[in-house]
Amino acid sequence: MLTHAPIVPYIPATDVNRARQFYEEKIGLVPREEFAGGVVYECGGGSWVFLYPSAGAGTSQASQAFWQVSDIAAEVAELKARGVIFEDTICRASRRSTALPRVAAARPPGSRTARGIFWP
């Protein structure tokens, strides 16, 4: 039954080589295998994510996936050390400060900047 099966997030990219550079050099993911023009990255707890080529990449305004971490400050510090640029903003819904990483390196030129919210 699907209620007992793991689910795997897919991350579309118009330029898989550039996206790989971002996920491997900036985020620190290690490729497990190449498959169908894309790459599988193994993550924590036996989970994994599939980065694949898609002409529709960058067209969704919805979240793709997220990592649940125990020490957000340490994660943000490591990402900054790898070159991810963060900006501080205030989330209108909660009035709390958030850190939004700009990950434009994984997006094609002219597309919207991908952002993820980290709650401190």
N, C-alpha and C positions, 0 to 999 in steps of 0.2 A: 504494500500500500504506500502511496505517496506520503502519507503522514509520518512514515518512518524512514523515508529516504532523504539523503542530503540534497541540497539544492546548490547549484553552481552558478555564480554570477558571470555574465558575459560582458566584456567591455569592448564596444565597437571602436575602430580607429580607421580613418581614411589613409593614414600614413603609419603603417605598423612599425616600420623601422624607427621613426621618430618617437612613437609611443613607447616602444621597447626601451629606447634610450632613457626616456623619462622614468618609467617604472623600474628599470634596473639600476640606473645611476642615481636618481634622486630619491626614489622610494626605497630602494634596496632589495627589490624582489629578485629571486633567483629563478631563472627558467628551468622547468622540469623537463619539458619536451616541446618540440615544434609539431604543429598539427594543422593541416588544412590551411596553410598560409598564415596561421597565427601561432600563439605560444601559450602554453599552460604554465602558470606560476603556482607553486605550492605555498600555502599560507599556514598560519597556526592551527593547531587542533585537527590536523588532517584535512583542512579545507583547502580549496584551490579556486582560481579564477582563470578564465579563458579570455585572452586578448585576441581579437580577430579582425580581419579586414572587412570593412563595410562602407558602401557609398553613403549610407544613411547616418554615419557617425556624426555626432555633434548636433543632431536635429532634435533630440529630446531635451526637455527642460526639467526632467525628473531625475532623482538620484539613481545611481547605478548600483551602489553597494556601499558598505561602510565597515570599518574595523572597530571592534569594541576592545578598548585597551584599559589597563588598570592604572596607568600613570600617564595622563595626557601631557603633562608638562615635559616629561622625559621624551615622549614621542615628538612633540613640537620642537624641542631642542635638537633632536637628532635630524629631523627633516630640515630645519634651518641650517644645520651643519652640512647637509647634502645640497644646499642651494635652493630649497623651496622658499619662496617669498611669501610672507604672511602680512596681513594688514589687520589692525584692530578696528572693530566696529561695534555698534550697539544693536542687539537684536530687539526690534520693536516689541515683539510679543512678550519677552521676558524682562527687558531692560537690563540684561546682563551683558557684559563684554564677551565677545567671542573672537576667536582667531580663525580667519578664513584664508586657507592657502590658495594662492593663485597657481594653477597648474596648466597654464596656457601652452606649455611645451608639449603637452599631449594632444593639443588641438590643432587643426589645420589653420593656416592664416585666414583672418577675416571672420573666424567663428567666435562664438561667445566663450568667455573664460570659464573653465570648470571650477566650481567652488564646493568645498565641503565645510560643514560647521563642526568645530570641535568645542564642546562645552567644558570650560575649565572647572 
